[in-house]
Amino acid sequence: MFLHRRGEDRVTAGEARRRTQGADAPAVLLDVREQGEWNAGHAPGAVHAPLSRLAAGAALPSAAQGRPLVVICRSGNRSQQAAELLTERGAEAVDVKGGMQAWAAAGHPVVDERGNNGSIA
């Protein structure tokens, strides 16, 4: 599946969930928020890679390497930056408009670091 088409660099929370949830999901949901935000609440199955580390040159976690990426943060600002950075590195990446706030508002699940109901910090 070709995830990133010309002019399509942002997706809705619903589209993000469709692309990244389930055993046969074509893409990885990459959360680029900082550790405390991740611990408070993230999408189940997401992979964590803070933008601060990516911007410093860190590699993607192994679970995200070589896969299409749907990048998410709290509101959509950092994820847009991260998607651009990752695209420049050769990754196939789009970001989620409205971030985790839009994800939660759409009724999608959010879990904390222990797997319990989480919140968006």
N, CA, C and O atoms as CSV, one atom per row, in Angstrom:
chain,resi,resn,atom,element,x,y,z
A,1,MET,N,N,0.848,-1.186,0.000
A,1,MET,CA,C,0.000,0.000,0.000
A,1,MET,C,C,0.885,1.237,0.000
A,1,MET,O,O,1.773,1.370,0.842
A,2,PHE,N,N,0.647,2.134,-0.933
A,2,PHE,CA,C,1.400,3.377,-0.974
A,2,PHE,C,C,0.711,4.358,-0.047
A,2,PHE,O,O,-0.389,4.826,-0.341
A,3,LEU,N,N,1.347,4.672,1.070
A,3,LEU,CA,C,0.724,5.463,2.125
A,3,LEU,C,C,0.794,6.953,1.868
A,3,LEU,O,O,-0.166,7.669,2.154
A,4,HIS,N,N,1.885,7.433,1.345
A,4,HIS,CA,C,2.106,8.872,1.214
A,4,HIS,C,C,2.046,9.270,-0.254
A,4,HIS,O,O,2.953,8.970,-1.030
A,5,ARG,N,N,0.978,9.942,-0.619
A,5,ARG,CA,C,0.839,10.429,-1.986
A,5,ARG,C,C,1.088,11.925,-1.997
A,5,ARG,O,O,0.903,12.606,-0.988
A,6,ARG,N,N,1.498,12.417,-3.119
A,6,ARG,CA,C,1.769,13.844,-3.267
A,6,ARG,C,C,0.560,14.647,-2.780
A,6,ARG,O,O,-0.570,14.399,-3.200
A,7,GLY,N,N,0.813,15.611,-1.890
A,7,GLY,CA,C,-0.261,16.442,-1.365
A,7,GLY,C,C,-0.964,15.833,-0.163
A,7,GLY,O,O,-1.785,16.491,0.476
A,8,GLU,N,N,-0.648,14.575,0.152
A,8,GLU,CA,C,-1.289,13.938,1.302
A,8,GLU,C,C,-0.230,13.720,2.370
A,8,GLU,O,O,0.487,12.720,2.353
A,9,ASP,N,N,-0.138,14.672,3.304
A,9,ASP,CA,C,0.858,14.512,4.350
A,9,ASP,C,C,0.228,14.511,5.734
A,9,ASP,O,O,0.929,14.382,6.737
A,10,ARG,N,N,-1.097,14.654,5.793
A,10,ARG,CA,C,-1.801,14.631,7.072
A,10,ARG,C,C,-3.040,13.755,6.933
A,10,ARG,O,O,-3.693,13.744,5.889
A,11,VAL,N,N,-3.356,13.020,7.999
A,11,VAL,CA,C,-4.542,12.163,7.994
A,11,VAL,C,C,-5.370,12.448,9.243
A,11,VAL,O,O,-4.865,13.013,10.213
A,12,THR,N,N,-6.626,12.061,9.217
A,12,THR,CA,C,-7.492,12.201,10.382
A,12,THR,C,C,-7.179,11.100,11.395
A,12,THR,O,O,-6.495,10.126,11.084
A,13,ALA,N,N,-7.687,11.275,12.596
A,13,ALA,CA,C,-7.506,10.248,13.623
A,13,ALA,C,C,-8.154,8.931,13.190
A,13,ALA,O,O,-7.604,7.859,13.444
A,14,GLY,N,N,-9.301,9.003,12.549
A,14,GLY,CA,C,-9.969,7.796,12.074
A,14,GLY,C,C,-9.150,7.057,11.029
A,14,GLY,O,O,-9.041,5.832,11.066
A,15,GLU,N,N,-8.577,7.808,10.096
A,15,GLU,CA,C,-7.728,7.202,9.066
A,15,GLU,C,C,-6.465,6.630,9.703
A,15,GLU,O,O,-5.999,5.559,9.314
A,16,ALA,N,N,-5.914,7.345,10.681
A,16,ALA,CA,C,-4.724,6.849,11.382
A,16,ALA,C,C,-5.019,5.511,12.049
A,16,ALA,O,O,-4.216,4.581,11.967
A,17,ARG,N,N,-6.152,5.417,12.697
A,17,ARG,CA,C,-6.503,4.160,13.366
A,17,ARG,C,C,-6.677,3.044,12.348
A,17,ARG,O,O,-6.200,1.928,12.552
A,18,ARG,N,N,-7.358,3.347,11.256
A,18,ARG,CA,C,-7.582,2.337,10.216
A,18,ARG,C,C,-6.258,1.814,9.659
A,18,ARG,O,O,-6.122,0.617,9.409
A,19,ARG,N,N,-5.292,2.696,9.467
A,19,ARG,CA,C,-4.012,2.304,8.879
A,19,ARG,C,C,-3.083,1.577,9.851
A,19,ARG,O,O,-2.182,0.860,9.417
A,20,THR,N,N,-3.293,1.754,11.166
A,20,THR,CA,C,-2.293,1.270,12.119
A,20,THR,C,C,-2.775,0.228,13.120
A,20,THR,O,O,-1.953,-0.337,13.841
A,21,GLN,N,N,-4.046,-0.044,13.190
A,21,GLN,CA,C,-4.535,-0.973,14.201
A,21,GLN,C,C,-4.825,-2.341,13.608
A,21,GLN,O,O,-5.318,-2.448,12.485
A,22,GLY,N,N,-4.521,-3.370,14.357
A,22,GLY,CA,C,-4.777,-4.741,13.916
A,22,GLY,C,C,-3.509,-5.438,13.473
A,22,GLY,O,O,-2.510,-4.801,13.141
A,23,ALA,N,N,-3.569,-6.744,13.474
A,23,ALA,CA,C,-2.396,-7.569,13.161
A,23,ALA,C,C,-1.887,-7.365,11.735
A,23,ALA,O,O,-0.689,-7.498,11.484
A,24,ASP,N,N,-2.773,-7.048,10.810
A,24,ASP,CA,C,-2.356,-6.871,9.416
A,24,ASP,C,C,-2.300,-5.405,9.004
A,24,ASP,O,O,-2.424,-5.084,7.822
A,25,ALA,N,N,-2.115,-4.514,9.980
A,25,ALA,CA,C,-2.071,-3.075,9.701
A,25,ALA,C,C,-0.917,-2.757,8.746
A,25,ALA,O,O,0.192,-3.264,8.920
A,26,PRO,N,N,-1.177,-1.923,7.743
A,26,PRO,CA,C,-0.125,-1.593,6.792
A,26,PRO,C,C,0.928,-0.612,7.316
A,26,PRO,O,O,2.002,-0.486,6.728
A,27,ALA,N,N,0.625,0.085,8.421
A,27,ALA,CA,C,1.539,1.119,8.914
A,27,ALA,C,C,1.701,1.035,10.425
A,27,ALA,O,O,0.947,0.346,11.113
A,28,VAL,N,N,2.702,1.751,10.923
A,28,VAL,CA,C,2.988,1.835,12.358
A,28,VAL,C,C,2.574,3.218,12.850
A,28,VAL,O,O,2.862,4.224,12.202
A,29,LEU,N,N,1.897,3.266,13.998
A,29,LEU,CA,C,1.584,4.537,14.642
A,29,LEU,C,C,2.791,4.915,15.499
A,29,LEU,O,O,3.107,4.224,16.468
A,30,LEU,N,N,3.458,5.998,15.147
A,30,LEU,CA,C,4.672,6.444,15.820
A,30,LEU,C,C,4.352,7.671,16.659
A,30,LEU,O,O,4.036,8.728,16.115
A,31,ASP,N,N,4.431,7.540,17.973
A,31,ASP,CA,C,4.153,8.625,18.912
A,31,ASP,C,C,5.454,9.354,19.223
A,31,ASP,O,O,6.399,8.752,19.732
A,32,VAL,N,N,5.507,10.648,18.918
A,32,VAL,CA,C,6.746,11.414,19.079
A,32,VAL,C,C,6.725,12.353,20.281
A,32,VAL,O,O,7.543,13.269,20.370
A,33,ARG,N,N,5.790,12.127,21.206
A,33,ARG,CA,C,5.751,12.951,22.416
A,33,ARG,C,C,6.842,12.518,23.389
A,33,ARG,O,O,7.457,11.466,23.215
A,34,GLU,N,N,7.073,13.323,24.395
A,34,GLU,CA,C,8.097,13.014,25.397
A,34,GLU,C,C,7.607,11.920,26.349
A,34,GLU,O,O,6.421,11.590,26.365
A,35,GLN,N,N,8.525,11.363,27.139
A,35,GLN,CA,C,8.254,10.196,27.974
A,35,GLN,C,C,7.068,10.392,28.924
A,35,GLN,O,O,6.224,9.504,29.038
A,36,GLY,N,N,6.991,11.523,29.598
A,36,GLY,CA,C,5.894,11.766,30.533
A,36,GLY,C,C,4.536,11.782,29.849
A,36,GLY,O,O,3.552,11.280,30.394
A,37,GLU,N,N,4.485,12.356,28.661
A,37,GLU,CA,C,3.235,12.382,27.894
A,37,GLU,C,C,2.847,10.969,27.469
A,37,GLU,O,O,1.684,10.579,27.569
A,38,TRP,N,N,3.822,10.212,26.999
A,38,TRP,CA,C,3.599,8.821,26.596
A,38,TRP,C,C,3.084,8.008,27.782
A,38,TRP,O,O,2.121,7.252,27.650
A,39,ASN,N,N,3.732,8.167,28.949
A,39,ASN,CA,C,3.340,7.404,30.134
A,39,ASN,C,C,1.907,7.698,30.542
A,39,ASN,O,O,1.196,6.795,30.982
A,40,ALA,N,N,1.468,8.946,30.405
A,40,ALA,CA,C,0.110,9.335,30.800
A,40,ALA,C,C,-0.940,8.703,29.905
A,40,ALA,O,O,-2.002,8.299,30.380
A,41,GLY,N,N,-0.651,8.613,28.614
A,41,GLY,CA,C,-1.630,8.019,27.715
A,41,GLY,C,C,-1.181,8.016,26.271
A,41,GLY,O,O,-0.708,9.026,25.751
A,42,HIS,N,N,-1.333,6.870,25.630
A,42,HIS,CA,C,-0.980,6.711,24.223
A,42,HIS,C,C,-1.922,5.696,23.590
A,42,HIS,O,O,-2.662,5.006,24.290
A,43,ALA,N,N,-1.891,5.611,22.291
A,43,ALA,CA,C,-2.724,4.647,21.580
A,43,ALA,C,C,-2.151,3.249,21.767
A,43,ALA,O,O,-0.937,3.066,21.675
A,44,PRO,N,N,-2.994,2.267,22.026
A,44,PRO,CA,C,-2.499,0.895,22.134
A,44,PRO,C,C,-1.786,0.490,20.842
A,44,PRO,O,O,-2.267,0.768,19.744
A,45,GLY,N,N,-0.652,-0.160,20.986
A,45,GLY,CA,C,0.098,-0.622,19.831
A,45,GLY,C,C,1.018,0.406,19.210
A,45,GLY,O,O,1.778,0.085,18.296
A,46,ALA,N,N,0.963,1.641,19.693
A,46,ALA,CA,C,1.846,2.676,19.147
A,46,ALA,C,C,3.295,2.382,19.529
A,46,ALA,O,O,3.568,1.689,20.510
A,47,VAL,N,N,4.209,2.920,18.741
A,47,VAL,CA,C,5.641,2.831,19.003
A,47,VAL,C,C,6.098,4.218,19.433
A,47,VAL,O,O,5.686,5.221,18.849
A,48,HIS,N,N,6.947,4.276,20.454
A,48,HIS,CA,C,7.384,5.560,21.015
A,48,HIS,C,C,8.769,5.945,20.538
A,48,HIS,O,O,9.712,5.159,20.634
A,49,ALA,N,N,8.890,7.174,20.018
A,49,ALA,CA,C,10.179,7.740,19.602
A,49,ALA,C,C,10.062,9.258,19.710
A,49,ALA,O,O,9.610,9.907,18.766
A,50,PRO,N,N,10.460,9.836,20.846
A,50,PRO,CA,C,10.316,11.283,21.035
A,50,PRO,C,C,10.987,12.101,19.923
A,50,PRO,O,O,12.080,11.770,19.463
A,51,LEU,N,N,10.315,13.161,19.509
A,51,LEU,CA,C,10.857,14.037,18.479
A,51,LEU,C,C,12.222,14.571,18.876
A,51,LEU,O,O,13.096,14.713,18.022
A,52,SER,N,N,12.425,14.870,20.160
A,52,SER,CA,C,13.717,15.408,20.590
A,52,SER,C,C,14.851,14.450,20.249
A,52,SER,O,O,15.937,14.892,19.875
A,53,ARG,N,N,14.616,13.146,20.373
A,53,ARG,CA,C,15.646,12.157,20.037
A,53,ARG,C,C,15.805,11.997,18.531
A,53,ARG,O,O,16.922,11.888,18.025
A,54,LEU,N,N,14.687,11.984,17.823
A,54,LEU,CA,C,14.762,11.876,16.363
A,54,LEU,C,C,15.504,13.071,15.772
A,54,LEU,O,O,16.327,12.914,14.870
A,55,ALA,N,N,15.209,14.269,16.287
A,55,ALA,CA,C,15.861,15.484,15.796
A,55,ALA,C,C,17.361,15.468,16.094
A,55,ALA,O,O,18.149,16.085,15.378
A,56,ALA,N,N,17.749,14.756,17.160
A,56,ALA,CA,C,19.167,14.649,17.521
A,56,ALA,C,C,19.872,13.547,16.726
A,56,ALA,O,O,21.061,13.297,16.921
A,57,GLY,N,N,19.126,12.887,15.824
A,57,GLY,CA,C,19.740,11.887,14.964
A,57,GLY,C,C,19.500,10.445,15.352
A,57,GLY,O,O,20.042,9.543,14.714
A,58,ALA,N,N,18.696,10.199,16.387
A,58,ALA,CA,C,18.433,8.824,16.810
A,58,ALA,C,C,17.705,8.054,15.710
A,58,ALA,O,O,16.924,8.616,14.942
A,59,ALA,N,N,17.981,6.774,15.659
A,59,ALA,CA,C,17.306,5.890,14.705
A,59,ALA,C,C,15.898,5.586,15.197
A,59,ALA,O,O,15.597,5.713,16.384
A,60,LEU,N,N,15.059,5.190,14.286
A,60,LEU,CA,C,13.721,4.741,14.655
A,60,LEU,C,C,13.820,3.444,15.448
A,60,LEU,O,O,14.749,2.665,15.239
A,61,PRO,N,N,12.873,3.199,16.359
A,61,PRO,CA,C,12.833,1.893,17.025
A,61,PRO,C,C,12.685,0.793,15.968
A,61,PRO,O,O,12.114,1.025,14.902
A,62,SER,N,N,13.190,-0.379,16.261
A,62,SER,CA,C,13.183,-1.472,15.283
A,62,SER,C,C,11.782,-1.791,14.766
A,62,SER,O,O,11.622,-2.142,13.597
A,63,ALA,N,N,10.768,-1.674,15.618
A,63,ALA,CA,C,9.394,-1.981,15.201
A,63,ALA,C,C,8.867,-1.015,14.148
A,63,ALA,O,O,7.869,-1.304,13.488
A,64,ALA,N,N,9.524,0.126,13.985
A,64,ALA,CA,C,9.076,1.128,13.016
A,64,ALA,C,C,9.964,1.203,11.779
A,64,ALA,O,O,9.608,1.863,10.803
A,65,GLN,N,N,11.085,0.553,11.810
A,65,GLN,CA,C,12.031,0.643,10.693
A,65,GLN,C,C,11.504,-0.086,9.458
A,65,GLN,O,O,11.022,-1.215,9.538
A,66,GLY,N,N,11.610,0.587,8.320
A,66,GLY,CA,C,11.211,-0.015,7.059
A,66,GLY,C,C,9.723,-0.141,6.854
A,66,GLY,O,O,9.287,-0.834,5.935
A,67,ARG,N,N,8.936,0.502,7.677
A,67,ARG,CA,C,7.469,0.433,7.585
A,67,ARG,C,C,6.914,1.820,7.312
A,67,ARG,O,O,7.535,2.810,7.698
A,68,PRO,N,N,5.759,1.921,6.659
A,68,PRO,CA,C,5.092,3.220,6.551
A,68,PRO,C,C,4.740,3.714,7.953
A,68,PRO,O,O,4.372,2.923,8.821
A,69,LEU,N,N,4.852,5.016,8.169
A,69,LEU,CA,C,4.635,5.596,9.489
A,69,LEU,C,C,3.473,6.578,9.491
A,69,LEU,O,O,3.325,7.384,8.573
A,70,VAL,N,N,2.653,6.501,10.528
A,70,VAL,CA,C,1.640,7.505,10.816
A,70,VAL,C,C,2.076,8.114,12.141
A,70,VAL,O,O,2.039,7.460,13.183
A,71,VAL,N,N,2.488,9.373,12.086
A,71,VAL,CA,C,3.141,10.030,13.216
A,71,VAL,C,C,2.126,10.851,13.999
A,71,VAL,O,O,1.313,11.573,13.421
A,72,ILE,N,N,2.186,10.728,15.345
A,72,ILE,CA,C,1.214,11.408,16.196
A,72,ILE,C,C,1.915,12.073,17.382
A,72,ILE,O,O,2.928,11.576,17.874
A,73,CYS,N,N,1.368,13.191,17.827
A,73,CYS,CA,C,1.833,13.874,19.039
A,73,CYS,C,C,0.592,14.314,19.813
A,73,CYS,O,O,-0.454,13.676,19.694
A,74,ARG,N,N,0.676,15.362,20.585
A,74,ARG,CA,C,-0.478,15.816,21.359
A,74,ARG,C,C,-1.508,16.522,20.479
A,74,ARG,O,O,-2.694,16.193,20.513
A,75,SER,N,N,-1.041,17.506,19.682
A,75,SER,CA,C,-1.984,18.319,18.923
A,75,SER,C,C,-1.731,18.334,17.419
A,75,SER,O,O,-2.568,18.832,16.667
A,76,GLY,N,N,-0.619,17.812,16.971
A,76,GLY,CA,C,-0.323,17.773,15.548
A,76,GLY,C,C,0.868,18.602,15.119
A,76,GLY,O,O,1.297,18.486,13.971
A,77,ASN,N,N,1.420,19.429,15.981
A,77,ASN,CA,C,2.550,20.273,15.616
A,77,ASN,C,C,3.849,19.471,15.532
A,77,ASN,O,O,4.518,19.469,14.498
A,78,ARG,N,N,4.201,18.795,16.617
A,78,ARG,CA,C,5.447,18.013,16.619
A,78,ARG,C,C,5.395,16.856,15.632
A,78,ARG,O,O,6.404,16.517,15.014
A,79,SER,N,N,4.225,16.254,15.483
A,79,SER,CA,C,4.124,15.129,14.551
A,79,SER,C,C,4.324,15.593,13.115
A,79,SER,O,O,4.880,14.857,12.299
A,80,GLN,N,N,3.880,16.794,12.801
A,80,GLN,CA,C,4.094,17.323,11.457
A,80,GLN,C,C,5.590,17.542,11.230
A,80,GLN,O,O,6.110,17.222,10.161
A,81,GLN,N,N,6.279,18.083,12.228
A,81,GLN,CA,C,7.727,18.271,12.134
A,81,GLN,C,C,8.436,16.927,11.976
A,81,GLN,O,O,9.335,16.776,11.149
A,82,ALA,N,N,8.017,15.958,12.785
A,82,ALA,CA,C,8.648,14.634,12.737
A,82,ALA,C,C,8.410,13.953,11.399
A,82,ALA,O,O,9.323,13.337,10.848
A,83,ALA,N,N,7.198,14.054,10.869
A,83,ALA,CA,C,6.907,13.435,9.577
A,83,ALA,C,C,7.785,14.043,8.488
A,83,ALA,O,O,8.291,13.324,7.627
A,84,GLU,N,N,7.966,15.347,8.520
A,84,GLU,CA,C,8.840,16.000,7.542
A,84,GLU,C,C,10.284,15.514,7.695
A,84,GLU,O,O,10.948,15.202,6.707
A,85,LEU,N,N,10.759,15.452,8.933
A,85,LEU,CA,C,12.115,14.984,9.208
A,85,LEU,C,C,12.308,13.552,8.717
A,85,LEU,O,O,13.303,13.242,8.063
A,86,LEU,N,N,11.363,12.696,9.030
A,86,LEU,CA,C,11.463,11.288,8.643
A,86,LEU,C,C,11.356,11.108,7.130
A,86,LEU,O,O,12.018,10.240,6.560
A,87,THR,N,N,10.535,11.913,6.486
A,87,THR,CA,C,10.426,11.865,5.032
A,87,THR,C,C,11.751,12.274,4.395
A,87,THR,O,O,12.183,11.678,3.408
A,88,GLU,N,N,12.387,13.289,4.962
A,88,GLU,CA,C,13.701,13.712,4.464
A,88,GLU,C,C,14.731,12.594,4.608
A,88,GLU,O,O,15.673,12.510,3.819
A,89,ARG,N,N,14.556,11.739,5.610
A,89,ARG,CA,C,15.460,10.595,5.826
A,89,ARG,C,C,15.093,9.400,4.960
A,89,ARG,O,O,15.767,8.371,5.003
A,90,GLY,N,N,14.039,9.528,4.181
A,90,GLY,CA,C,13.654,8.450,3.280
A,90,GLY,C,C,12.496,7.592,3.752
A,90,GLY,O,O,12.124,6.634,3.074
A,91,ALA,N,N,11.922,7.914,4.893
A,91,ALA,CA,C,10.781,7.142,5.397
A,91,ALA,C,C,9.497,7.581,4.695
A,91,ALA,O,O,9.405,8.692,4.172
A,92,GLU,N,N,8.534,6.707,4.696
A,92,GLU,CA,C,7.200,7.010,4.196
A,92,GLU,C,C,6.379,7.412,5.423
A,92,GLU,O,O,6.020,6.556,6.232
A,93,ALA,N,N,6.077,8.713,5.570
A,93,ALA,CA,C,5.448,9.191,6.802
A,93,ALA,C,C,4.383,10.248,6.541
A,93,ALA,O,O,4.552,11.136,5.706
A,94,VAL,N,N,3.287,10.129,7.274
A,94,VAL,CA,C,2.239,11.145,7.321
A,94,VAL,C,C,1.990,11.433,8.798
A,94,VAL,O,O,2.393,10.658,9.666
A,95,ASP,N,N,1.323,12.552,9.078
A,95,ASP,CA,C,1.028,12.836,10.481
A,95,ASP,C,C,-0.467,12.982,10.699
A,95,ASP,O,O,-1.238,13.142,9.753
A,96,VAL,N,N,-0.861,12.924,11.973
A,96,VAL,CA,C,-2.270,12.941,12.354
A,96,VAL,C,C,-2.698,14.363,12.712
A,96,VAL,O,O,-2.173,14.962,13.651
A,97,LYS,N,N,-3.656,14.895,11.953
A,97,LYS,CA,C,-4.212,16.217,12.242
A,97,LYS,C,C,-4.873,16.174,13.615
A,97,LYS,O,O,-5.719,15.317,13.872
A,98,GLY,N,N,-4.492,17.090,14.492
A,98,GLY,CA,C,-5.104,17.154,15.812
A,98,GLY,C,C,-4.496,16.217,16.829
A,98,GLY,O,O,-4.849,16.280,18.006
A,99,GLY,N,N,-3.590,15.346,16.410
A,99,GLY,CA,C,-2.840,14.486,17.313
A,99,GLY,C,C,-3.677,13.617,18.235
A,99,GLY,O,O,-4.788,13.207,17.900
A,100,MET,N,N,-3.110,13.348,19.410
A,100,MET,CA,C,-3.788,12.499,20.399
A,100,MET,C,C,-5.067,13.144,20.915
A,100,MET,O,O,-5.981,12.441,21.348
A,101,GLN,N,N,-5.143,14.461,20.876
A,101,GLN,CA,C,-6.388,15.116,21.279
A,101,GLN,C,C,-7.515,14.702,20.333
A,101,GLN,O,O,-8.619,14.392,20.782
A,102,ALA,N,N,-7.243,14.696,19.037
A,102,ALA,CA,C,-8.246,14.270,18.060
A,102,ALA,C,C,-8.514,12.770,18.180
A,102,ALA,O,O,-9.653,12.326,18.039
A,103,TRP,N,N,-7.465,11.994,18.441
A,103,TRP,CA,C,-7.606,10.545,18.622
A,103,TRP,C,C,-8.597,10.252,19.755
A,103,TRP,O,O,-9.540,9.481,19.579
A,104,ALA,N,N,-8.376,10.871,20.909
A,104,ALA,CA,C,-9.247,10.645,22.070
A,104,ALA,C,C,-10.648,11.194,21.819
A,104,ALA,O,O,-11.635,10.560,22.193
A,105,ALA,N,N,-10.747,12.369,21.188
A,105,ALA,CA,C,-12.048,12.972,20.908
A,105,ALA,C,C,-12.878,12.091,19.967
A,105,ALA,O,O,-14.108,12.113,20.019
A,106,ALA,N,N,-12.214,11.326,19.116
A,106,ALA,CA,C,-12.905,10.421,18.205
A,106,ALA,C,C,-13.351,9.137,18.906
A,106,ALA,O,O,-13.998,8.283,18.298
A,107,GLY,N,N,-13.002,9.007,20.184
A,107,GLY,CA,C,-13.407,7.833,20.947
A,107,GLY,C,C,-12.463,6.648,20.824
A,107,GLY,O,O,-12.805,5.543,21.244
A,108,HIS,N,N,-11.285,6.858,20.256
A,108,HIS,CA,C,-10.312,5.782,20.132
A,108,HIS,C,C,-9.640,5.541,21.482
A,108,HIS,O,O,-9.510,6.477,22.271
A,109,PRO,N,N,-9.216,4.327,21.764
A,109,PRO,CA,C,-8.661,4.003,23.074
A,109,PRO,C,C,-7.325,4.700,23.360
A,109,PRO,O,O,-6.510,4.939,22.469
A,110,VAL,N,N,-7.145,5.009,24.641
A,110,VAL,CA,C,-5.911,5.601,25.158
A,110,VAL,C,C,-5.544,4.827,26.412
A,110,VAL,O,O,-6.370,4.674,27.312
A,111,VAL,N,N,-4.306,4.336,26.480
A,111,VAL,CA,C,-3.850,3.578,27.640
A,111,VAL,C,C,-2.628,4.254,28.251
A,111,VAL,O,O,-1.870,4.941,27.566
A,112,ASP,N,N,-2.453,4.046,29.558
A,112,ASP,CA,C,-1.279,4.605,30.217
A,112,ASP,C,C,-0.134,3.591,30.177
A,112,ASP,O,O,-0.248,2.545,29.538
A,113,GLU,N,N,0.955,3.900,30.854
A,113,GLU,CA,C,2.139,3.036,30.814
A,113,GLU,C,C,1.878,1.637,31.362
A,113,GLU,O,O,2.624,0.708,31.051
A,114,ARG,N,N,0.831,1.470,32.171
A,114,ARG,CA,C,0.491,0.164,32.739
A,114,ARG,C,C,-0.597,-0.563,31.951
A,114,ARG,O,O,-0.964,-1.688,32.289
A,115,GLY,N,N,-1.112,0.080,30.902
A,115,GLY,CA,C,-2.164,-0.527,30.109
A,115,GLY,C,C,-3.565,-0.209,30.587
A,115,GLY,O,O,-4.540,-0.741,30.056
A,116,ASN,N,N,-3.678,0.671,31.604
A,116,ASN,CA,C,-4.975,1.102,32.104
A,116,ASN,C,C,-5.469,2.276,31.263
A,116,ASN,O,O,-4.741,2.775,30.405
A,117,ASN,N,N,-6.704,2.717,31.505
A,117,ASN,CA,C,-7.207,3.888,30.814
A,117,ASN,C,C,-6.254,5.043,31.034
A,117,ASN,O,O,-5.873,5.330,32.169
A,118,GLY,N,N,-5.869,5.703,29.967
A,118,GLY,CA,C,-4.918,6.799,30.043
A,118,GLY,C,C,-5.561,8.128,29.764
A,118,GLY,O,O,-6.757,8.217,29.490
A,119,SER,N,N,-4.750,9.160,29.838
A,119,SER,CA,C,-5.216,10.520,29.555
A,119,SER,C,C,-4.181,11.206,28.669
A,119,SER,O,O,-3.038,10.760,28.573
A,120,ILE,N,N,-4.588,12.280,28.032
A,120,ILE,CA,C,-3.685,13.028,27.163
A,120,ILE,C,C,-3.046,14.146,27.970
A,120,ILE,O,O,-3.727,15.060,28.435
A,121,ALA,N,N,-1.724,14.064,28.132
A,121,ALA,CA,C,-1.001,15.080,28.911
A,121,ALA,C,C,-0.400,16.108,27.993
A,121,ALA,O,O,0.248,17.046,28.457
